[in-house]
Amino acid sequence: MVCVIGMSVIYASLAYMGATSLGSVNRADNGGKIMSMVSNHYFGFTGKILLAGIVTVACLKTAIGLITSCSQMFSEMFPKSLSYKNYAVVFTGFSFAIANFGLNNIIQLSIPVLMFLYPLAITLIILSLLAPVIGKQGVIYRWTTVLTMIAAFFDFCNALPKPVRETALIKRMIDLARTCLPGFDYGFGWVIPALAGFIAGFIIWMAKRKPGREQRLAGN
């Protein structure tokens, strides 16, 4: 709750700062430049130094957490490959190379992937929170995840760079999603499929559970 409240205040403040500074700074092609210009507008050079320090600390701890967790996961999944330290070196070097592509290019490349992954992450988190009610039933997880993944693939296509998105095949797929998935244009086309998958998995789980319960009752 502390994290939720704190992060909500931070991002609400960023949104407010961006909305109220439109007349004070010039337009920019990404949020990083806008934050730099806003900091310079209100606090001058000191503001830019302060912003650089805040972003460095915030991004550094995130980078360290991601590199160490990924290195640990891959070293445990593939124990006969690289060691934990070598994985950390590889991920650090790879991240350093990607970071030099420029923020605009990174955003353009990452948005399609994030549009595909976020619905899956959200549904898995919700299913985990429902564990006291449904347990960790594989059938519910599978049905929910598969249908969410299918819908999220259309979000992935819709977020592709414009030249790719306007090819005939991708365009037909996006038009199909707009027709069949309510809320698709707002990024919520996965909600109905996820709910349908959850209901289907829950019904199957209950159907499998019922005969077993009846047999136990008969035995008693």
Beta strands, then each sheet from edge to edge (+ up, - down):
end
